[in-house]
Amino acid sequence: MSDANSRFEVVVVGAGPAGLAAAAAAAESGRRTLVLDATPWLGGQIWRGREAKGGSGSAKRWLARLQATDAVVARQTTVVAAPRPGVLLAESPEGPREIGWETLILTIGARELFLPFPGWTLPGVVGIGGLQVLVKGGWPLDGKRIVIAGSGPLLFAAGAEYRAAGADVVLIAEQTDLGKLARFGLSLPRLAPRKITQAAQYQASLLGVPYRPGCWAVSAQGADRLEGVTLRSSRRTWTERCDVLATGFGFLPNLELPRLFGCRTANGAAVVDDRQESSQAGIFIAGEPTGIGGEGRALVEGLIAGFSAAGRLERAGRLEKKRRRAMAFSRAMDRAFALREEVRNLASPETLICRCEDVARRDLEKFGDWRAAKLHTRCGMGPCQGRICGGAVEKLYGWDAASNRPPVFPVQIGTLRDPEPGSRGASK
Ligand SMILES: Cc1cc2nc3c(=O)[nH]c(=O)nc-3n(C[C@H](O)[C@H](O)[C@H](O)COP(=O)(O)OP(=O)(O)OC[C@H]3O[C@@H](n4cnc5c(N)ncnc54)[C@H](O)[C@@H]3O)c2cc1C
């Protein structure tokens, strides 16, 4: 890790598909490159755990491509602030680190969007992606009755994973209706032909599991923990008995670091040009922070950012067609899985919106914006710093719940007070 204390020509924050591609492209182009990630592994959300198992498919190819370069890798290193121009402050098991950069690439992914409904804080109600993370870490699901209710292609991928881990997947409820899904399916041969094979594989592994479009969870019931979930469709309302309810409505771009650096954002995503450069010169952004588009978009944007950061604009330009196609796929997903009004508004006055600080919906109703609500109720001021309730209040009230105040993650006091004395020289 001592290398992380020096200055690098290119620093890539985040080692998911976008970060691996960006770091590989920059390092292959001869730039002294550092790629760091908050977690102990490479591969981000989708390839989590694959590295330890030797990887497979595209995870294996991209991990090998990065390993073939001289890029320096720093794990368990979380960027929390930018104390001076050209310097990042990161926290790692060895303590705080200052890292100097000439060009910065932010590939920090996305988080799940949760929409509150009565009962959503009961033990047994979990995020769809969050449960995937637990399963990848060895969490046992043997014999558990699971209902998946939410929106987006992740419902299929997660269902297949839960079933492979021994779960009894009782139902997959997709809030979007059949007509929109059919139109999305028809666009796949043109926009993302490889997704057709993937979808067929998921369908095969979910054989026998009911998949209901136009259906959503309205409440979860249980005394001390989840016992059942009430679902609604256009035709009926009924209750399914279950041990686990996995819920989530797609993803929200992580924008803490782009905002910290003053990069322009619009419609909930970072704004970049066709070389992935943000509104701040020398800061590139790739993958989910620029818009939700899955692995394909993350990889192509990562490559473009890496080549552009290394000054190889012509090489980056050759990927433009691929990038456009990936963006068209993102737009098709946005249209297909747009939230129906009913699911935005399921929380009752008693439903907790901020589960860190126990703030109910009725406590928020009297405020006109996020700042006033925060000041009076502490909504969004707990350990998750609004990462969960922020998305919910945006959807409920249209409030901009963005924050760009450092530290962007909770840190030890010593990290802010006492960056390693020897690392001060890392600044630009
Ligand atoms: C919980 C979850 C589960 C998902 N499961 C699937 C799935 O099963 N199938 C699928 O197709 N897609 C899945 N996705 C979507 C998937 O993440 C994207 O399709 C794709 O991986 C995006 O790649 P990325 O490189 O942009 O971001 P990510 O893969 O999310 O990588 C971002 C990386 O940045 C790191 N990071 C963030 N902030 C910091 C910081 N301040 N300092 C240091 N490191 C930081 C994170 O630790 C992470 O490793 C999931 C997403 C989430 C959030």
The ligand as an SDF file (V2000), in Angstrom:
LIG
                    3D

 53 58  0  0  0  0  0  0  0  0999 V2000
  -26.0870   -4.0280   -4.6850 C   0  0  0  0  0  0  0  0  0  0  0  0
  -25.9970   -4.1580   -6.2040 C   0  0  0  0  0  0  0  0  0  0  0  0
  -26.0860   -5.4200   -6.8010 C   0  0  0  0  0  0  0  0  0  0  0  0
  -26.0070   -5.5560   -8.1900 C   0  0  0  0  0  0  0  0  0  0  0  0
  -26.1240   -6.8070   -8.7700 N   0  0  0  0  0  0  0  0  0  0  0  0
  -26.0890   -6.9140  -10.1210 C   0  0  0  0  0  0  0  0  0  0  0  0
  -26.2470   -8.2120  -10.7770 C   0  0  0  0  0  0  0  0  0  0  0  0
  -26.3830   -9.2300  -10.1190 O   0  0  0  0  0  0  0  0  0  0  0  0
  -26.2410   -8.2490  -12.1290 N   0  0  0  0  0  0  0  0  0  0  0  0
  -26.0900   -7.1220  -12.8790 C   0  0  0  0  0  0  0  0  0  0  0  0
  -26.1020   -7.1990  -14.1160 O   0  0  0  0  0  0  0  0  0  0  0  0
  -25.9080   -5.9050  -12.3060 N   0  0  0  0  0  0  0  0  0  0  0  0
  -25.9350   -5.7920  -10.9630 C   0  0  0  0  0  0  0  0  0  0  0  0
  -25.8070   -4.5520  -10.3840 N   0  0  0  0  0  0  0  0  0  0  0  0
  -25.5940   -3.3980  -11.2660 C   0  0  0  0  0  0  0  0  0  0  0  0
  -24.0980   -3.3360  -11.5630 C   0  0  0  0  0  0  0  0  0  0  0  0
  -23.4830   -2.7180  -10.4500 O   0  0  0  0  0  0  0  0  0  0  0  0
  -23.7520   -2.5530  -12.7770 C   0  0  0  0  0  0  0  0  0  0  0  0
  -24.3940   -3.1480  -13.8640 O   0  0  0  0  0  0  0  0  0  0  0  0
  -22.2530   -2.5140  -13.0970 C   0  0  0  0  0  0  0  0  0  0  0  0
  -21.5210   -3.3670  -12.2750 O   0  0  0  0  0  0  0  0  0  0  0  0
  -21.7630   -1.1240  -12.8880 C   0  0  0  0  0  0  0  0  0  0  0  0
  -20.3610   -1.0860  -12.9040 O   0  0  0  0  0  0  0  0  0  0  0  0
  -19.5980    0.1620  -12.2970 P   0  0  0  0  0  0  0  0  0  0  0  0
  -18.1560   -0.1210  -12.4670 O   0  0  0  0  0  0  0  0  0  0  0  0
  -20.1650    1.4100  -12.8730 O   0  0  0  0  0  0  0  0  0  0  0  0
  -19.9940    0.1860  -10.7410 O   0  0  0  0  0  0  0  0  0  0  0  0
  -19.7630   -0.8640   -9.5540 P   0  0  0  0  0  0  0  0  0  0  0  0
  -19.6560   -2.2400  -10.0380 O   0  0  0  0  0  0  0  0  0  0  0  0
  -20.8100   -0.5550   -8.5500 O   0  0  0  0  0  0  0  0  0  0  0  0
  -18.3410   -0.4340   -8.9530 O   0  0  0  0  0  0  0  0  0  0  0  0
  -18.1300    0.7410   -8.2210 C   0  0  0  0  0  0  0  0  0  0  0  0
  -17.0280    0.4940   -7.2140 C   0  0  0  0  0  0  0  0  0  0  0  0
  -16.6650    1.7440   -6.6300 O   0  0  0  0  0  0  0  0  0  0  0  0
  -16.3220    1.5330   -5.2830 C   0  0  0  0  0  0  0  0  0  0  0  0
  -16.4570    2.8080   -4.5800 N   0  0  0  0  0  0  0  0  0  0  0  0
  -17.5490    3.6050   -4.4570 C   0  0  0  0  0  0  0  0  0  0  0  0
  -17.2620    4.7270   -3.7760 N   0  0  0  0  0  0  0  0  0  0  0  0
  -15.9550    4.6420   -3.4400 C   0  0  0  0  0  0  0  0  0  0  0  0
  -15.0710    5.4890   -2.7200 C   0  0  0  0  0  0  0  0  0  0  0  0
  -15.4890    6.6730   -2.2240 N   0  0  0  0  0  0  0  0  0  0  0  0
  -13.7900    5.0870   -2.5340 N   0  0  0  0  0  0  0  0  0  0  0  0
  -13.3580    3.9030   -3.0320 C   0  0  0  0  0  0  0  0  0  0  0  0
  -14.1540    3.0580   -3.7360 N   0  0  0  0  0  0  0  0  0  0  0  0
  -15.4270    3.4300   -3.9380 C   0  0  0  0  0  0  0  0  0  0  0  0
  -17.2960    0.4630   -4.8100 C   0  0  0  0  0  0  0  0  0  0  0  0
  -16.7900   -0.2490   -3.7000 O   0  0  0  0  0  0  0  0  0  0  0  0
  -17.4300   -0.4110   -6.0720 C   0  0  0  0  0  0  0  0  0  0  0  0
  -16.5830   -1.5480   -6.0300 O   0  0  0  0  0  0  0  0  0  0  0  0
  -25.8380   -4.4040   -8.9960 C   0  0  0  0  0  0  0  0  0  0  0  0
  -25.7140   -3.1350   -8.3800 C   0  0  0  0  0  0  0  0  0  0  0  0
  -25.7880   -3.0010   -6.9980 C   0  0  0  0  0  0  0  0  0  0  0  0
  -25.6740   -1.6320   -6.3850 C   0  0  0  0  0  0  0  0  0  0  0  0
  1  2  1  0
  2  3  1  0
  2 52  2  0
  3  4  2  0
  4  5  1  0
  4 50  1  0
  5  6  2  0
  6  7  1  0
  6 13  1  0
  7  8  2  0
  7  9  1  0
  9 10  1  0
 10 11  2  0
 10 12  1  0
 12 13  2  0
 13 14  1  0
 14 15  1  0
 14 50  1  0
 15 16  1  0
 16 17  1  0
 16 18  1  0
 18 19  1  0
 18 20  1  0
 20 21  1  0
 20 22  1  0
 22 23  1  0
 23 24  1  0
 24 25  2  0
 24 26  1  0
 24 27  1  0
 27 28  1  0
 28 29  2  0
 28 30  1  0
 28 31  1  0
 31 32  1  0
 32 33  1  0
 33 34  1  0
 33 48  1  0
 34 35  1  0
 35 36  1  0
 35 46  1  0
 36 37  1  0
 36 45  1  0
 37 38  2  0
 38 39  1  0
 39 40  1  0
 39 45  2  0
 40 41  1  0
 40 42  2  0
 42 43  1  0
 43 44  2  0
 44 45  1  0
 46 47  1  0
 46 48  1  0
 48 49  1  0
 50 51  2  0
 51 52  1  0
 52 53  1  0
M  END
$$$$
